[in-house]
């Protein structure tokens, strides 16, 4: 179903879900389209179109029921379907991801981790056992892993991804700076910290007429 929805609409719906989850946690019952539009910096009409596209109706003068938004978007993004995942790379970022408790809200469960450091292999971190990287072909099918999280250096990322895809993994959450090549049918989401930082620094400079102060 997601494939029929324009990517720009999907991006807005992701943000709408986050807003609705927080509103639900605060005990709010309705969210108004104009309030959502302000937070997302889009026209109110666009929010109404997005909601209508996924079958979410509003109540006149009250807005959209928060619980309906949450449940409908949870169904749309399959958040109540468990996605068994593997973490590749147990450095500082990898350890933080293993210890993050929020993945369960999205149906993501990390069931195994891999690293090349013999001091990490055989240990449990965040309740997840770390295997040697060379055990990928044995361990991934055993757990039925559907998604992999990459937290490894870019020079080894493509080789690892090729192996993962050959083992049936169909989703890659990439925290390396590597530009991955994957076949059709495999989803990749890049979360390169370096690229994000460069974009932030560029935006901070604006049009370049107000440079950062020199030392």
Backbone bond lengths (Angstrom), bond angles and torsions (degrees), N, CA, C in turn:
res aa  C-N    CA-C-N  psi(-1)  N-CA   C-N-CA  omega(-1)  CA-C   N-CA-C  phi
1 X - - - 1.464 - - 1.516 111.87 -
2 X 1.331 116.53 -36.22 1.455 119.88 179.93 1.519 111.61 -60.46
3 X 1.338 117.91 -29.94 1.453 120.63 -176.03 1.521 111.69 -66.11
4 X 1.319 117.77 -22.81 1.458 120.82 -179.19 1.519 111.75 -85.47
5 X 1.306 118.06 -9.08 1.460 122.07 -178.07 1.518 109.27 -98.37
6 X 1.347 118.17 130.37 1.466 120.46 -180.00 1.524 111.16 -56.44
7 X 1.343 117.03 142.91 1.473 120.49 -179.45 1.524 113.74 -54.60
8 X 1.328 117.73 -36.97 1.470 120.12 179.77 1.530 111.00 -64.99
9 X 1.329 116.21 -35.42 1.466 120.32 177.26 1.522 110.32 -69.29
10 X 1.327 116.88 -41.58 1.465 120.91 178.11 1.521 110.32 -58.74
11 X 1.338 116.72 -43.23 1.468 120.40 179.97 1.526 111.15 -61.14
12 X 1.324 116.32 -41.40 1.472 119.03 178.58 1.523 110.98 -68.27
13 X 1.322 117.23 -38.17 1.467 120.19 179.92 1.523 111.31 -66.03
14 X 1.328 116.74 -34.31 1.468 120.04 175.41 1.528 109.70 -60.35
15 X 1.325 116.38 -44.76 1.469 120.16 178.81 1.530 110.85 -67.27
16 X 1.332 116.33 -38.22 1.472 119.83 177.41 1.522 110.71 -61.18
17 X 1.327 116.21 -39.25 1.461 119.33 178.49 1.527 110.91 -62.27
18 X 1.320 116.92 -44.21 1.464 120.28 179.18 1.524 111.02 -61.34
19 X 1.320 116.76 -43.36 1.468 120.82 178.30 1.525 110.86 -62.39
20 X 1.325 115.92 -43.92 1.461 120.10 -177.75 1.526 111.59 -67.66
21 X 1.338 117.09 -37.75 1.469 120.02 178.63 1.520 110.44 -62.12
22 X 1.327 116.11 -44.95 1.460 119.76 179.92 1.521 110.69 -65.67
23 X 1.342 116.59 -39.20 1.461 120.32 178.50 1.529 110.51 -64.21
24 X 1.337 116.36 -39.65 1.457 120.42 178.57 1.522 110.49 -64.33
25 X 1.322 116.32 -41.39 1.470 120.50 178.67 1.523 111.63 -63.27
26 X 1.340 116.36 -29.82 1.473 120.57 178.68 1.522 112.36 -84.06
27 X 1.324 116.99 -5.25 1.454 120.46 179.41 1.514 114.19 86.61
28 X 1.338 117.67 13.71 1.470 120.26 178.69 1.525 109.86 -76.64
29 X 1.327 115.04 148.05 1.460 120.20 -175.50 1.523 112.52 -101.32
30 X 1.333 117.27 -33.70 1.463 121.46 -177.25 1.526 110.83 -131.40
31 X 1.328 114.94 152.23 1.462 122.65 170.28 1.522 107.94 -124.55
32 X 1.319 116.91 128.41 1.463 120.55 -179.60 1.525 110.04 -86.45
33 X 1.329 114.73 145.39 1.464 119.57 -177.41 1.524 111.41 -61.85
34 X 1.341 117.24 -35.10 1.466 118.48 -179.46 1.521 111.83 -68.05
35 X 1.341 116.44 -33.44 1.464 119.40 177.80 1.525 111.19 -69.95
36 X 1.333 115.93 -40.71 1.466 119.82 177.00 1.526 109.81 -63.27
37 X 1.340 116.23 -42.59 1.461 121.21 -178.20 1.523 111.71 -61.21
38 X 1.310 116.59 -40.73 1.466 120.24 179.26 1.518 110.54 -63.14
39 X 1.336 116.98 -45.11 1.454 120.94 -178.12 1.524 112.18 -68.05
40 X 1.329 116.83 -33.00 1.460 120.39 -179.64 1.521 112.76 -91.50
41 X 1.332 116.31 -6.13 1.466 123.03 178.80 1.529 111.70 60.22
42 X 1.324 115.17 46.36 1.460 121.27 175.33 1.515 108.73 -132.67
43 X 1.321 116.43 172.81 1.455 121.12 178.41 1.532 110.09 -74.15
44 X 1.321 115.27 144.59 1.465 120.38 -179.34 1.523 112.18 -59.07
45 X 1.327 116.42 -34.69 1.466 120.22 178.78 1.524 111.57 -60.62
46 X 1.329 115.79 -35.52 1.458 119.89 -179.93 1.527 111.31 -65.09
47 X 1.328 116.47 -38.89 1.464 120.21 178.66 1.526 110.01 -63.27
48 X 1.328 116.73 -43.26 1.470 119.89 179.62 1.531 110.63 -62.86
49 X 1.336 116.79 -38.57 1.471 120.29 178.12 1.525 110.76 -65.14
50 X 1.338 115.93 -42.92 1.465 119.94 -179.96 1.525 111.12 -61.56
51 X 1.316 115.91 -45.37 1.465 119.79 -179.39 1.525 111.15 -63.97
52 X 1.324 115.99 -41.94 1.464 119.83 179.77 1.533 110.62 -64.32
53 X 1.331 116.94 -35.63 1.464 120.97 -178.27 1.520 112.12 -61.38
54 X 1.348 116.64 -31.98 1.471 119.47 -178.80 1.528 111.97 -106.46
55 X 1.336 116.10 14.81 1.456 119.61 172.16 1.512 115.95 78.74
56 X 1.330 117.61 26.01 1.467 120.87 177.54 1.516 108.45 -102.35
57 X 1.332 116.32 117.86 1.455 121.55 -179.26 1.517 112.00 -101.00
58 X 1.321 115.25 150.60 1.454 120.28 179.85 1.518 112.36 -100.86
59 X 1.323 115.39 167.51 1.463 122.64 176.01 1.521 107.35 -109.55
60 X 1.321 115.81 127.64 1.463 120.26 -175.02 1.529 111.73 -55.40
61 X 1.331 114.87 131.81 1.467 125.28 177.73 1.542 113.87 69.78
62 X 1.319 116.14 -1.20 1.466 118.91 178.75 1.527 112.39 -115.19
63 X 1.323 116.04 -41.54 1.453 119.80 -179.91 1.515 111.61 117.19
64 X 1.317 115.79 -154.44 1.457 121.61 -178.43 1.527 109.85 -98.26
65 X 1.333 117.12 131.34 1.468 119.28 178.01 1.527 110.62 -61.21
66 X 1.317 116.06 123.78 1.463 121.34 -175.98 1.521 111.52 -58.82
67 X 1.321 116.72 -43.98 1.460 119.60 -177.73 1.520 111.40 -64.58
68 X 1.332 116.45 -35.11 1.465 120.09 178.33 1.530 110.21 -66.61
69 X 1.335 116.84 -42.80 1.469 120.06 177.64 1.518 110.28 -58.40
70 X 1.330 115.99 -48.91 1.466 120.57 -177.32 1.517 111.01 -60.65
71 X 1.335 117.35 -51.10 1.462 120.55 -176.49 1.524 111.97 -65.31
72 X 1.330 116.30 -40.39 1.471 119.03 -178.35 1.528 110.88 -66.54
73 X 1.326 116.55 -42.29 1.459 119.35 -178.82 1.525 111.40 -75.25
74 X 1.314 117.54 -28.64 1.468 119.26 172.72 1.523 110.40 -62.64
75 X 1.324 116.76 -39.34 1.461 120.68 176.43 1.523 110.56 -67.68
76 X 1.326 116.14 -43.02 1.459 120.95 -177.22 1.519 111.63 -61.79
77 X 1.332 116.45 -42.21 1.457 121.20 -178.58 1.536 112.77 -94.72
78 X 1.331 116.33 8.46 1.471 121.74 177.95 1.518 111.86 53.86
79 X 1.322 117.18 43.06 1.459 120.69 -176.21 1.522 112.55 -74.92
80 X 1.331 116.74 -17.54 1.465 118.92 179.10 1.525 112.10 -96.47
81 X 1.339 115.29 8.63 1.461 121.02 175.06 1.522 107.63 -102.29
82 X 1.323 117.67 125.63 1.456 120.79 -176.06 1.530 111.16 -70.97
83 X 1.340 115.27 131.22 1.461 122.06 176.52 1.532 108.18 -113.33
84 X 1.313 116.86 107.47 1.460 120.88 179.81 1.522 108.80 -75.15
85 X 1.339 115.81 129.34 1.459 120.48 -170.11 1.515 112.28 -130.58
86 X 1.337 114.85 156.05 1.457 122.03 176.26 1.518 108.71 -120.89
87 X 1.324 116.39 141.73 1.459 121.93 174.81 1.522 108.64 -104.38
88 X 1.331 115.98 127.56 1.458 120.91 179.11 1.533 107.73 -110.30
89 X 1.316 116.67 110.98 1.461 121.43 -179.53 1.517 111.66 106.58
90 X 1.336 117.07 109.00 1.460 120.86 -175.44 1.533 109.37 -113.44
91 X 1.338 115.24 52.13 1.456 120.49 171.56 1.521 109.67 -83.22
92 X 1.327 116.77 -156.16 1.471 119.79 -178.74 1.520 111.99 -59.45
93 X 1.349 116.15 -46.23 1.466 119.73 179.91 1.521 110.14 -67.12
94 X 1.325 117.32 -44.40 1.458 120.41 -179.82 1.513 112.72 -58.65
95 X 1.331 116.30 -43.22 1.472 119.51 178.84 1.524 110.86 -63.32
96 X 1.327 116.47 -39.63 1.465 119.53 178.32 1.526 110.89 -62.47
97 X 1.324 116.65 -40.68 1.460 120.37 179.23 1.526 111.34 -66.32
98 X 1.320 116.67 -39.48 1.466 120.11 179.08 1.528 111.74 -64.66
99 X 1.316 116.89 -31.22 1.460 121.03 -177.95 1.528 113.19 -93.28
100 X 1.348 117.57 0.87 1.458 120.72 -179.55 1.524 110.12 -78.47
101 X 1.338 118.18 122.72 1.467 119.90 -175.00 1.531 114.61 -85.25
102 X 1.322 117.59 -7.44 1.457 119.53 -170.88 1.509 116.71 -82.67
103 X 1.337 118.36 -9.44 1.461 119.65 -177.12 1.526 112.75 -62.84
104 X 1.330 116.64 -31.04 1.465 119.77 -176.74 1.522 112.06 -61.17
105 X 1.322 116.90 -28.02 1.468 120.38 178.34 1.525 111.25 -61.91
106 X 1.322 116.34 -24.77 1.465 120.97 -177.65 1.525 112.54 -106.17
107 X 1.307 116.15 10.40 1.457 120.16 177.69 1.512 114.11 79.54
108 X 1.339 117.24 11.45 1.464 121.37 -178.84 1.527 109.11 -95.79
109 X 1.335 115.97 126.80 1.470 120.76 177.15 1.521 109.11 -129.70
110 X 1.332 115.72 114.91 1.458 120.32 177.22 1.526 108.35 -78.43
111 X 1.327 115.98 119.08 1.464 120.40 -174.20 1.525 112.98 -107.78
112 X 1.328 117.39 -13.88 1.457 120.67 178.27 1.519 109.87 -157.55
113 X 1.332 115.63 155.19 1.456 121.07 179.07 1.521 108.37 -135.64
114 X 1.352 115.54 157.85 1.458 120.46 -175.92 1.527 110.35 -137.50
115 X 1.334 115.18 145.06 1.456 119.80 177.40 1.524 108.85 -157.54
116 X 1.340 115.58 162.03 1.468 120.42 178.72 1.522 112.20 -96.41
117 X 1.329 117.39 -8.18 1.458 121.35 -177.55 1.531 110.26 -81.67
118 X 1.328 117.92 115.87 1.479 119.63 -178.10 1.527 113.27 -62.26
119 X 1.326 117.85 -21.41 1.463 119.99 178.71 1.535 111.82 -74.80
120 X 1.334 116.42 -19.57 1.464 120.28 178.89 1.527 111.73 -95.79
121 X 1.312 116.08 -31.78 1.468 120.84 -178.70 1.525 110.33 -61.92
122 X 1.327 115.28 134.05 1.455 120.85 -179.95 1.510 113.84 91.70
123 X 1.326 117.10 -8.54 1.461 120.95 178.21 1.522 110.19 -92.66
124 X 1.317 115.57 157.63 1.472 121.22 171.36 1.516 108.46 -103.66
125 X 1.332 115.23 129.41 1.462 121.44 177.21 1.520 107.25 -126.55
126 X 1.317 116.00 122.27 1.461 119.38 -176.06 1.508 112.23 60.66
127 X 1.331 116.85 28.49 1.462 121.08 179.86 1.513 114.36 80.50
128 X 1.349 116.91 8.92 1.468 121.14 -178.05 1.521 109.27 -116.86
129 X 1.329 116.26 130.42 1.461 121.14 -179.38 1.525 110.65 -77.17
130 X 1.341 115.68 136.80 1.465 121.65 178.55 1.529 109.35 -95.95
131 X 1.336 115.23 125.43 1.459 122.47 179.36 1.533 109.82 -105.69
132 X 1.333 117.95 159.33 1.467 119.88 172.99 1.523 110.29 -68.17
133 X 1.322 116.89 145.52 1.458 120.57 -176.21 1.526 111.97 -57.94
134 X 1.324 116.92 -33.30 1.468 119.57 -178.64 1.532 112.64 -69.16
135 X 1.335 117.02 -6.71 1.466 120.30 178.73 1.534 112.72 -91.42
136 X 1.326 116.94 6.80 1.471 120.37 -178.76 1.527 112.34 -50.32
137 X 1.322 116.68 -51.11 1.468 120.72 -173.23 1.523 112.34 -66.84
138 X 1.299 117.53 -21.67 1.461 121.09 177.56 1.521 111.66 -87.48
139 X 1.344 116.54 -42.73 1.463 121.12 -169.36 1.532 113.16 -84.63
140 X 1.329 117.84 -40.39 1.471 120.64 -176.20 1.528 112.10 -57.26
141 X 1.344 120.21 -49.44 1.469 119.29 177.39 1.523 113.04 -64.77
142 X 1.322 117.28 -32.07 1.460 120.22 -178.88 1.524 111.17 -61.11
143 X 1.339 116.50 -39.87 1.455 120.46 -179.05 1.535 113.39 -88.79
144 X 1.319 116.96 -11.73 1.461 119.16 -176.51 1.520 112.52 68.11
145 X 1.319 116.53 40.15 1.473 122.28 -176.49 1.526 110.52 -65.58
146 X 1.344 115.65 133.05 1.460 121.73 179.40 1.526 112.85 -107.60
147 X 1.327 116.55 -21.77 1.460 121.12 -174.12 1.523 108.89 -138.05
148 X 1.338 116.44 144.37 1.467 120.93 178.07 1.521 109.67 -124.91
149 X 1.317 115.14 141.93 1.459 122.05 176.90 1.526 107.01 -110.97
150 X 1.336 116.12 119.44 1.464 120.99 -176.92 1.518 110.61 -97.93
151 X 1.322 116.43 121.49 1.464 121.86 175.06 1.520 107.71 -132.95
152 X 1.341 114.87 54.24 1.458 121.99 -174.31 1.528 109.40 -125.52
153 X 1.339 118.07 165.89 1.463 120.75 177.63 1.526 111.38 -60.26
154 X 1.333 117.85 148.71 1.467 120.36 -175.98 1.518 114.40 -63.59
155 X 1.325 118.23 -28.85 1.465 120.01 -175.66 1.526 113.10 -66.74
156 X 1.320 117.87 -21.92 1.469 119.86 -179.75 1.527 112.78 -107.20
157 X 1.329 117.21 -2.74 1.467 120.54 -171.69 1.524 113.30 -64.75
158 X 1.334 118.11 -45.98 1.461 120.08 -175.74 1.523 111.51 -63.71
159 X 1.310 116.97 -42.41 1.466 120.56 179.53 1.526 111.15 -60.78
160 X 1.321 116.17 -43.23 1.465 120.57 179.06 1.524 110.57 -65.57
161 X 1.329 116.89 -42.85 1.462 121.19 -179.27 1.521 110.79 -62.68
162 X 1.323 117.86 -39.93 1.463 120.44 178.32 1.532 110.74 -59.05
163 X 1.318 116.04 -41.65 1.464 120.24 178.18 1.527 110.55 -65.14
164 X 1.326 116.36 -45.50 1.467 120.88 -178.76 1.524 111.62 -60.35
165 X 1.326 116.27 -43.67 1.464 120.01 -179.95 1.524 110.33 -64.01
166 X 1.331 116.20 -39.58 1.458 120.13 177.15 1.512 112.62 -63.20
167 X 1.334 116.91 -22.64 1.469 121.77 179.68 1.528 112.36 -92.67
168 X 1.335 116.40 3.40 1.464 119.56 175.51 1.514 115.72 100.02
169 X 1.324 118.72 3.54 1.471 120.60 177.75 1.523 108.72 -69.88
170 X 1.344 116.87 133.03 1.462 120.74 -174.47 1.527 113.60 -120.83
171 X 1.316 116.64 7.61 1.462 120.37 176.44 1.506 109.73 -143.98
172 X 1.345 117.24 129.58 1.455 122.46 -179.89 1.520 108.89 -123.22
173 X 1.331 115.98 119.89 1.470 121.66 174.02 1.518 105.41 -101.82
174 X 1.325 116.15 105.77 1.453 122.02 -166.84 1.526 112.24 -102.03
175 X 1.327 116.74 110.62 1.460 121.82 176.91 1.528 111.70 -98.33
176 X 1.325 117.35 4.11 1.458 119.65 175.20 1.531 108.36 -89.09
177 X 1.332 116.79 170.36 1.467 120.16 178.79 1.525 112.03 -90.52
178 X 1.332 117.36 6.19 1.464 121.33 -179.00 1.526 110.86 -70.33
179 X 1.322 116.06 140.70 1.460 121.73 172.93 1.529 106.99 -92.16
180 X 1.304 115.65 102.10 1.460 121.05 -170.51 1.522 112.89 -81.71
181 X 1.315 115.33 144.70 1.462 122.03 173.73 1.529 107.72 -106.44
182 X 1.319 115.79 121.49 1.462 120.21 -179.29 1.526 109.07 -134.28
183 X 1.321 117.47 152.81 1.463 120.06 178.44 1.522 111.88 -75.45
184 X 1.314 115.35 166.09 1.461 120.71 176.62 1.529 109.04 -60.17
185 X 1.316 115.80 139.05 1.452 120.60 -179.35 1.511 113.59 99.83
186 X 1.336 116.39 -7.81 1.466 121.01 176.15 1.529 108.17 -109.33
187 X 1.324 116.14 125.33 1.468 121.03 -177.92 1.521 109.92 -92.50
188 X 1.332 115.92 137.21 1.465 121.93 177.48 1.515 108.94 -128.77
189 X 1.321 115.59 134.01 1.464 121.91 173.32 1.517 107.56 -123.95
190 X 1.328 116.44 118.54 1.459 121.56 -178.37 1.523 110.90 -93.47
191 X 1.323 115.34 130.38 1.462 121.21 178.45 1.537 108.95 -126.92
192 X 1.319 116.17 53.71 1.457 120.69 -175.92 1.528 110.07 -69.93
193 X 1.330 117.31 116.25 1.461 121.24 -178.82 1.521 111.10 -65.53
194 X 1.330 116.64 -36.45 1.459 120.34 -179.52 1.516 111.10 -64.13
195 X 1.333 117.37 -46.77 1.460 120.86 179.61 1.523 110.97 -63.87
196 X 1.327 116.14 -41.80 1.460 119.55 178.70 1.512 112.12 -61.23
197 X 1.331 116.63 -40.68 1.457 120.60 178.79 1.524 111.19 -65.14
198 X 1.333 117.00 -43.28 1.466 120.21 179.57 1.528 111.12 -61.61
199 X 1.334 116.77 -40.77 1.467 120.08 178.56 1.527 110.94 -65.19
200 X 1.323 116.22 -40.95 1.457 119.71 178.07 1.522 110.95 -62.15
201 X 1.332 117.42 -45.51 1.461 120.95 -179.89 1.520 111.05 -62.58
202 X 1.341 115.96 -38.23 1.469 119.60 177.67 1.526 111.17 -63.75
203 X 1.340 115.87 -44.16 1.463 119.33 -179.96 1.520 111.48 -66.16
204 X 1.326 117.35 -33.90 1.459 120.61 178.00 1.523 111.59 -63.32
205 X 1.330 116.53 -29.84 1.461 120.25 179.65 1.519 111.72 -79.99
206 X 1.311 117.81 -15.38 1.458 120.71 -179.78 1.511 110.69 63.86
207 X 1.340 116.01 -126.78 1.468 119.81 -178.91 1.521 112.38 -87.43
208 X 1.316 117.05 6.26 1.455 120.13 177.07 1.508 114.35 90.47
209 X 1.332 117.82 -4.04 1.456 119.92 -178.08 1.517 111.89 -82.22
210 X 1.349 116.25 -12.54 1.468 119.82 178.45 1.530 107.23 -122.48
211 X 1.336 117.93 80.78 1.458 119.84 -177.06 1.513 111.91 -72.84
212 X 1.346 114.83 164.81 1.457 118.78 175.38 1.511 109.06 -64.91
213 X 1.331 117.51 146.05 1.463 119.76 179.30 1.517 111.44 -62.88
214 X 1.316 116.16 142.41 1.453 120.69 177.66 1.518 110.26 -80.74
215 X 1.337 115.26 153.43 1.465 119.69 177.89 1.532 109.93 -71.11
